[in-house]
Amino acid sequence: MRINSTSSGGNFIIEDEHELITELKYKNWLSSSAKAFLNEEEVSFLPKNMLYTKYNIFKNGFEAGELKLKLNGDLIFKLKNKEGVIDTFYMNQEGFWKPHFLFLNESEELIFKLRPSTNWKRGQYNYTTDSISQHYQRNQLHELLLLAGFGANRNMAMGIYRDFIGV
């Protein structure tokens, strides 16, 4: 599974074994709002506060969860599953020379690693996955990868903000 940038504005596609799974598109180039169609559902991300550190996640117009960005670069996702129970996931940044993200469940078990392969000249931010857990169905992994891709984009934007304010 991989995430391939389709524009310098943050849009990306998710591919699994060279098959297009979905495309996430931002409302416009400077927007923090985005949407994608996945598993016959419209998934959208809308800012929850003016600092863009919290986002609501909607499925088909109904609130399905939230994303919270922490100043240290870690992300917390809370999603309602089909039974209405809230599942918590974490995306932690690791590494200095070769930074990558760990996507974890609430027991802090690894679901996958997200490794960037950035092309600065084209303004593209692509990611590959490895160490993929066998405890999740493919469509669940696709949904989590969509969250991770949006989260990685927001993390990068927040990194610029952190550098600007000197945190």
Secondary structure as GFF3:
##gff-version 3
##sequence-region A 1 167
A	DSSP	beta_strand	2	5	.	.	.	ID=ss1
A	DSSP	beta_strand	12	16	.	.	.	ID=ss2
A	DSSP	beta_strand	19	26	.	.	.	ID=ss3
A	DSSP	beta_strand	34	38	.	.	.	ID=ss4
A	DSSP	beta_strand	41	47	.	.	.	ID=ss5
A	DSSP	beta_strand	54	59	.	.	.	ID=ss6
A	DSSP	beta_strand	62	69	.	.	.	ID=ss7
A	DSSP	beta_strand	75	80	.	.	.	ID=ss8
A	DSSP	beta_strand	86	94	.	.	.	ID=ss9
A	DSSP	beta_strand	100	105	.	.	.	ID=ss10
A	DSSP	beta_strand	110	119	.	.	.	ID=ss11
A	DSSP	beta_strand	124	130	.	.	.	ID=ss12
A	DSSP	alpha_helix	138	165	.	.	.	ID=ss13
###
